[in-house]
Amino acid sequence: MSRATPSWRESLRRWRLPRGVLLLVMMILLTSSVLHLAGALDEGTPANRRAKKSSWDVATAKLMSTAKKSLAAVSTGWEWLGYVSGFGEQCSFVNQPSSAVRKHLTTHLKAQDHAIHAIVAAIEAWEFSRTNAKDHAPLVLAITGPTGTGKTETSHLLAEALFKWTKRLDHSDKVTPSGLLVFRGEDFSDNYTNPVTQYQEQIKSRLTEHLYRCSGKALVVFDEVQKVIPHTLDVLTTAMSSNAHLMYYRNGGERRVDTSNVIFVLISDIGVAKMEQLLIQYKHRRDVPVTKLENDVRRALDAQWARLQFGKMVRQVVPFLPFEPHHIVQVIQAKLDQLSRHYEGVYWKSLAFDSGLAAHLSTLESMLYMERRAIVHDVEVRKVFAKYGARNVESGPMQQLKAKLMRHARPWNPGA
């Protein structure tokens, strides 16, 4: 048995930072903290006190507050130094995960209020359980819904909110949260040769290597899990159980890695038909019984994965509901706001849109919708959903708008 932390030799090979740079940063951090404390002490000396006795209490309180901030700054600085040098944790969670997730998802995810609430509630419960030494189960989320409703985007938003650090991708300028590991279902979908054992070894190898580097902390995403051939994910049974661990071989010996600090996210479109049938029966989606919705999806998961019985491992089922036309308007409005900010100072000083533009763009032919019907209490009910969700908002109406802006708008910056 060994703890899943990278060796110091591997860390040095990976980073190779000059020792002088690290010492300089350390000196800056310590000097800054001393100056903060000195300033607070100076304000709290008897010579600087006022006549009232309470002023000394105020100065003392300020001193304590400044000391705490200085220590927090030093602590953060040491953490950062440990990260960039490779000697410290590479995938640290933020201090208040559930609060960070709530804020980040609320800011960036549109028209999925129930999903945000369900995810945050699950993380809150997981945070609480991690303080109990008897509960070592990882968090397993099953995110399911139709195309273009924000499922994959949510997994990346989760990682951005949860981890303190980012890493640069190999052979790319892009950065990604340090603890994020993504598996794609299409990479494990070959029904012809059916290489289950090979797939299992690939998953196990990548996961254990990631957990080894990340000291056991990770957000592991399986995107389009419905494409994975049966029995492939059996390799994760123990990793997702209450006795959370994976066994692997390294340097000629068998080792064990703890998976209790892992969040598994299983993304699929399993149960979408049941979801749509249930939505049609209610005028507003807020009226849909949440428990019934989640249970229907859980049964659909179990039906597809009968042997593995995902329902028993999933801590929280998170249905992403289909987008109706007014949700598409919300998404387009968010894209318009983003467009205005992104090119401000490049193509225009500022860009103002008519209040009805988002609604107009949502009705263009490039946005495709589908109608669903059902008989409810002997009455035919119809509902319209976006066929591809918000997936073709960017390639459809937004692309058309950008083309017209480039063609007809007089640029503020002709050289751009």
Wavefront OBJ file of the C-alpha trace (Angstrom):
o trace
v 0.000 0.000 0.000
v 1.231 3.482 -0.794
v -0.136 6.968 -0.814
v -0.982 8.319 -4.251
v 1.495 11.220 -4.393
v 4.105 11.877 -7.081
v 7.732 11.281 -6.110
v 10.041 14.270 -5.709
v 12.170 13.071 -8.635
v 9.133 13.019 -10.935
v 8.152 16.455 -9.693
v 11.595 17.860 -10.463
v 11.614 16.370 -13.925
v 8.176 17.824 -14.640
v 8.801 21.372 -13.494
v 12.566 22.142 -13.264
v 11.955 25.607 -11.811
v 15.095 27.579 -10.884
v 15.725 27.406 -7.147
v 16.434 31.141 -7.087
v 12.952 31.913 -8.428
v 11.305 29.861 -5.687
v 13.431 31.501 -2.971
v 12.601 34.963 -4.326
v 8.862 34.265 -4.255
v 9.131 32.881 -0.727
v 10.962 36.026 0.446
v 8.310 38.272 -1.150
v 5.522 36.379 0.610
v 7.234 36.558 3.997
v 8.160 40.242 3.605
v 4.594 41.123 2.621
v 3.226 39.342 5.680
v 5.704 41.080 8.025
v 4.813 44.496 6.581
v 1.103 43.807 7.064
v 1.684 42.832 10.666
v 4.001 45.782 11.329
v 1.386 48.190 10.016
v -1.267 46.682 12.237
v 1.047 46.733 15.263
v 1.886 50.387 14.689
v -1.805 51.297 14.704
v -2.291 49.381 17.923
v 0.589 50.837 20.003
v -0.246 52.971 23.061
v 1.230 56.050 21.347
v -1.385 55.778 18.632
v -4.300 54.956 20.891
v -7.045 57.447 21.547
v -8.303 58.344 24.991
v -11.172 55.923 24.925
v -10.382 52.496 26.254
v -12.377 50.836 23.491
v -9.934 52.122 20.869
v -7.310 49.662 22.149
v -9.834 46.854 21.719
v -10.498 48.031 18.177
v -6.770 48.138 17.448
v -6.310 44.661 18.931
v -9.165 43.303 16.836
v -7.648 44.890 13.746
v -4.279 43.384 14.607
v -5.822 39.925 14.910
v -7.718 40.358 11.656
v -4.573 41.498 9.837
v -2.589 38.622 11.315
v -5.186 36.117 10.095
v -5.175 37.633 6.604
v -1.374 37.590 6.525
v -1.241 33.967 7.613
v -3.904 33.078 5.038
v -1.875 34.846 2.339
v 1.282 32.998 3.384
v -0.624 29.693 3.431
v -2.011 30.328 -0.055
v 1.441 31.327 -1.243
v 3.008 28.154 0.092
v 0.260 26.097 -1.555
v 0.931 27.806 -4.866
v 4.679 27.252 -4.532
v 4.037 23.601 -3.778
v 1.887 23.350 -6.891
v 4.242 25.055 -9.369
v 7.294 23.252 -7.981
v 5.566 19.872 -8.101
v 6.323 19.150 -4.438
v 2.834 20.015 -3.167
v -0.697 18.911 -4.030
v -1.488 19.302 -7.715
v -5.285 19.063 -7.523
v -6.443 20.841 -4.371
v -10.157 21.480 -3.885
v -11.257 25.016 -3.052
v -12.103 25.695 0.595
v -15.900 25.776 0.190
v -16.731 23.521 -2.782
v -20.533 23.711 -2.662
v -20.580 27.523 -2.392
v -18.106 27.857 -5.262
v -20.134 25.468 -7.427
v -23.417 27.254 -6.700
v -21.964 30.635 -7.661
v -20.219 29.384 -10.812
v -23.147 27.359 -12.160
v -25.690 30.099 -11.421
v -23.528 32.569 -13.350
v -22.813 30.427 -16.406
v -25.623 27.856 -16.768
v -28.985 28.929 -18.173
v -32.471 27.392 -17.917
v -31.450 24.483 -15.669
v -32.358 25.747 -12.199
v -33.391 22.324 -10.899
v -30.132 20.779 -12.109
v -28.085 23.440 -10.314
v -30.008 22.865 -7.080
v -29.610 19.081 -7.327
v -25.860 19.253 -8.000
v -25.188 21.725 -5.189
v -27.292 19.692 -2.730
v -25.354 16.537 -3.633
v -21.995 18.260 -3.120
v -23.160 19.713 0.209
v -24.147 16.237 1.422
v -20.843 14.804 0.189
v -18.876 17.556 1.950
v -20.683 16.709 5.167
v -20.111 12.963 4.818
v -16.376 13.428 4.192
v -15.999 14.643 7.786
v -17.224 11.238 8.979
v -14.424 8.662 9.030
v -16.939 5.840 8.483
v -18.234 7.198 5.175
v -15.672 6.883 2.398
v -17.919 6.717 -0.663
v -17.115 8.974 -3.621
v -19.771 11.226 -5.108
v -21.399 9.732 -8.211
v -23.615 12.043 -10.264
v -25.701 10.839 -13.210
v -26.391 13.801 -15.490
v -28.849 12.913 -18.214
v -30.876 14.820 -20.761
v -31.302 15.565 -24.459
v -28.693 17.061 -26.771
v -27.621 20.647 -26.259
v -28.952 21.225 -22.744
v -25.591 21.945 -21.107
v -24.601 18.546 -19.677
v -20.983 18.468 -20.874
v -20.548 22.183 -20.265
v -21.705 21.649 -16.680
v -19.005 19.047 -16.020
v -16.335 21.561 -17.061
v -17.961 24.327 -15.019
v -17.912 21.980 -12.030
v -14.190 21.394 -12.447
v -13.513 25.129 -12.809
v -15.358 25.798 -9.559
v -13.919 22.887 -7.558
v -10.172 23.066 -8.188
v -7.748 25.811 -7.180
v -5.271 25.310 -9.987
v -5.238 24.882 -13.759
v -2.814 23.052 -16.033
v -1.784 23.615 -19.628
v -2.802 20.890 -22.049
v -0.049 19.065 -23.912
v 0.837 20.684 -27.250
v -1.753 23.431 -26.696
v -2.157 26.921 -25.250
v -5.420 25.915 -23.594
v -5.659 25.385 -19.856
v -7.953 23.052 -17.944
v -8.695 22.508 -14.238
v -5.905 20.419 -12.737
v -8.141 17.657 -11.349
v -10.332 17.095 -14.423
v -10.170 13.766 -16.270
v -12.525 13.121 -19.199
v -13.396 9.794 -20.834
v -15.518 9.820 -24.006
v -18.026 7.059 -24.584
v -17.271 6.825 -28.295
v -13.721 5.677 -27.429
v -15.172 2.557 -25.767
v -17.979 1.719 -28.189
v -16.565 -0.907 -30.581
v -19.265 -3.586 -30.619
v -17.601 -5.448 -33.495
v -14.386 -6.614 -31.822
v -15.819 -6.091 -28.304
v -12.444 -5.493 -26.572
v -13.873 -5.181 -23.038
v -10.678 -6.234 -21.248
v -8.598 -3.805 -23.287
v -11.041 -0.983 -22.559
v -11.030 -1.784 -18.860
v -7.221 -1.654 -18.752
v -7.219 1.702 -20.565
v -9.714 3.193 -18.109
v -7.929 1.787 -15.071
v -4.504 2.906 -16.287
v -5.552 6.479 -17.062
v -7.567 6.826 -13.871
v -4.882 5.482 -11.518
v -2.198 7.622 -13.165
v -4.396 10.699 -12.770
v -5.183 9.902 -9.130
v -1.502 9.231 -8.449
v -0.611 12.694 -9.751
v -3.581 14.335 -8.013
v -3.179 12.700 -4.576
v -6.548 11.006 -4.982
v -8.601 14.144 -5.700
v -10.334 14.327 -9.079
v -13.433 15.055 -11.115
v -13.810 12.096 -13.483
v -16.247 12.563 -16.357
v -17.655 9.827 -18.593
v -19.303 11.668 -21.469
v -21.961 9.891 -23.572
v -21.815 6.875 -21.290
v -24.699 5.272 -23.215
v -22.219 4.511 -26.047
v -19.919 2.419 -23.843
v -20.262 -1.308 -24.570
v -21.686 -3.438 -21.710
v -19.389 -4.570 -18.859
v -16.680 -2.031 -19.706
v -17.406 0.059 -16.626
v -17.499 -2.959 -14.311
v -13.874 -2.064 -13.615
v -15.145 0.921 -11.597
v -17.409 -1.063 -9.264
v -15.049 -0.899 -6.281
v -13.968 2.663 -7.093
v -17.570 3.856 -6.795
v -18.488 1.733 -3.769
v -18.436 2.628 -0.068
v -15.094 0.779 0.119
v -13.749 3.164 -2.497
v -10.425 2.099 -3.990
v -8.620 0.845 -7.080
v -5.791 -1.686 -7.186
v -3.013 -1.204 -9.718
v 0.561 -2.283 -10.422
v 3.476 0.149 -10.277
v 7.206 -0.530 -10.178
v 6.622 -4.258 -9.914
v 4.250 -4.162 -6.958
v 0.505 -4.023 -6.375
v -0.723 -0.746 -4.915
v -3.994 0.651 -3.719
v -5.330 4.133 -4.462
v -8.178 5.675 -2.483
v -11.083 6.984 -4.599
v -13.237 8.436 -1.822
v -12.189 11.989 -2.774
v -13.339 11.567 -6.372
v -16.461 12.986 -7.988
v -17.642 10.761 -10.844
v -19.940 12.376 -13.419
v -21.794 10.039 -15.806
v -23.275 11.966 -18.736
v -25.862 10.375 -21.024
v -29.173 10.793 -22.810
v -30.658 7.776 -21.023
v -34.258 8.353 -19.946
v -34.932 11.327 -22.240
v -38.124 9.792 -23.680
v -39.580 9.320 -20.176
v -38.514 12.845 -19.303
v -40.389 14.325 -22.272
v -43.517 12.263 -21.562
v -43.576 13.530 -17.998
v -43.017 17.163 -19.014
v -45.943 17.120 -21.438
v -48.325 16.302 -18.595
v -47.597 19.572 -16.788
v -48.083 23.150 -17.941
v -44.919 24.402 -16.250
v -41.744 22.418 -15.661
v -41.630 23.692 -12.078
v -44.798 21.646 -11.447
v -43.148 18.343 -12.418
v -42.624 16.135 -9.314
v -38.856 16.080 -8.879
v -38.787 12.708 -7.111
v -40.795 11.007 -9.864
v -38.573 12.552 -12.529
v -35.376 11.359 -10.840
v -36.757 7.871 -10.136
v -37.850 7.426 -13.762
v -34.360 8.343 -14.942
v -32.741 6.050 -12.364
v -34.873 3.110 -13.558
v -33.893 3.867 -17.146
v -30.223 3.791 -16.128
v -30.669 0.433 -14.411
v -32.523 -0.963 -17.415
v -29.596 -0.154 -19.720
v -26.933 -1.253 -17.240
v -28.750 -4.210 -15.658
v -25.650 -6.042 -14.439
v -23.810 -3.020 -13.081
v -26.976 -1.467 -11.622
v -25.826 2.114 -11.729
v -28.830 3.209 -9.722
v -27.286 1.746 -6.559
v -24.050 3.689 -7.012
v -25.450 6.999 -8.173
v -25.724 9.433 -5.276
v -27.730 11.971 -7.267
v -29.620 11.758 -10.558
v -29.585 15.146 -12.281
v -32.119 15.447 -15.129
v -31.351 18.202 -17.640
v -34.747 19.100 -19.022
v -35.353 19.796 -22.726
v -35.302 23.437 -23.802
v -38.563 25.077 -24.778
v -38.564 28.164 -27.057
v -38.383 30.670 -24.182
v -35.296 28.898 -22.822
v -33.598 29.319 -26.190
v -34.319 33.056 -25.910
v -32.472 33.087 -22.568
v -29.487 31.288 -24.071
v -29.333 33.661 -27.044
v -29.534 36.684 -24.739
v -26.557 35.344 -22.782
v -24.660 34.874 -26.068
v -25.462 38.464 -27.092
v -24.137 39.801 -23.794
v -21.008 37.705 -24.236
v -20.548 38.966 -27.808
v -20.831 42.587 -26.687
v -18.197 42.150 -23.959
v -15.796 40.003 -25.977
v -15.310 42.455 -28.859
v -15.622 45.672 -26.865
v -12.667 47.872 -27.766
v -11.920 45.720 -30.817
v -14.808 46.208 -33.246
v -16.888 48.650 -31.201
v -16.717 50.866 -28.156
v -19.997 49.356 -27.003
v -22.795 47.353 -28.566
v -26.454 47.732 -27.612
v -29.128 45.287 -28.766
v -32.845 45.820 -29.156
v -34.746 44.116 -26.332
v -36.611 41.907 -28.797
v -33.558 40.714 -30.744
v -33.033 37.478 -28.790
v -36.671 36.461 -29.281
v -36.410 37.240 -33.005
v -33.223 35.202 -33.449
v -34.849 32.237 -31.698
v -37.457 32.028 -34.483
v -35.028 31.888 -37.426
v -35.090 28.786 -39.616
v -31.629 27.802 -38.415
v -33.167 27.033 -34.990
v -34.953 23.699 -35.232
v -37.855 22.679 -32.996
v -39.933 19.524 -32.621
v -43.442 18.958 -31.331
v -44.392 16.273 -28.830
v -47.997 15.196 -28.160
v -49.721 13.205 -25.440
v -53.245 12.494 -24.229
v -53.698 13.844 -20.704
v -57.117 13.329 -19.075
v -58.645 12.599 -22.512
v -57.286 15.870 -23.900
v -54.483 16.094 -26.472
v -51.598 18.185 -25.161
v -48.789 19.538 -27.328
v -45.403 20.893 -26.367
v -42.568 22.282 -28.450
v -38.924 21.532 -27.635
v -35.675 22.666 -29.250
v -34.571 19.688 -31.359
v -30.863 20.121 -30.648
v -31.189 22.244 -27.537
v -28.784 25.172 -27.575
v -26.201 23.280 -29.621
v -26.993 25.100 -32.876
v -27.481 28.561 -31.347
v -23.858 29.455 -32.096
v -23.758 27.848 -35.557
v -27.230 29.162 -36.463
v -28.633 32.550 -35.407
v -25.442 33.845 -33.756
v -23.364 33.069 -36.836
v -25.899 34.894 -39.002
v -25.816 37.906 -36.693
v -22.008 38.069 -36.680
v -21.946 37.929 -40.481
v -24.350 40.877 -40.715
v -22.376 42.866 -38.143
v -19.152 42.362 -40.086
v -20.833 43.223 -43.372
v -22.969 46.202 -42.408
v -21.803 47.659 -39.087
v -19.376 50.535 -39.389
v -16.322 49.506 -37.362
v -15.163 51.760 -34.544
v -11.653 50.447 -35.143
v -11.051 50.248 -38.931
v -7.723 48.519 -38.379
v -9.257 45.608 -36.489
l 1 2 3 4 5 6 7 8 9 10 11 12 13 14 15 16 17 18 19 20 21 22 23 24 25 26 27 28 29 30 31 32 33 34 35 36 37 38 39 40 41 42 43 44 45 46 47 48 49 50 51 52 53 54 55 56 57 58 59 60 61 62 63 64 65 66 67 68 69 70 71 72 73 74 75 76 77 78 79 80 81 82 83 84 85 86 87 88 89 90 91 92 93 94 95 96 97 98 99 100 101 102 103 104 105 106 107 108 109 110 111 112 113 114 115 116 117 118 119 120 121 122 123 124 125 126 127 128 129 130 131 132 133 134 135 136 137 138 139 140 141 142 143 144 145 146 147 148 149 150 151 152 153 154 155 156 157 158 159 160 161 162 163 164 165 166 167 168 169 170 171 172 173 174 175 176 177 178 179 180 181 182 183 184 185 186 187 188 189 190 191 192 193 194 195 196 197 198 199 200 201 202 203 204 205 206 207 208 209 210 211 212 213 214 215 216 217 218 219 220 221 222 223 224 225 226 227 228 229 230 231 232 233 234 235 236 237 238 239 240 241 242 243 244 245 246 247 248 249 250 251 252 253 254 255 256 257 258 259 260 261 262 263 264 265 266 267 268 269 270 271 272 273 274 275 276 277 278 279 280 281 282 283 284 285 286 287 288 289 290 291 292 293 294 295 296 297 298 299 300 301 302 303 304 305 306 307 308 309 310 311 312 313 314 315 316 317 318 319 320 321 322 323 324 325 326 327 328 329 330 331 332 333 334 335 336 337 338 339 340 341 342 343 344 345 346 347 348 349 350 351 352 353 354 355 356 357 358 359 360 361 362 363 364 365 366 367 368 369 370 371 372 373 374 375 376 377 378 379 380 381 382 383 384 385 386 387 388 389 390 391 392 393 394 395 396 397 398 399 400 401 402 403 404 405 406 407 408 409 410 411 412 413 414 415 416
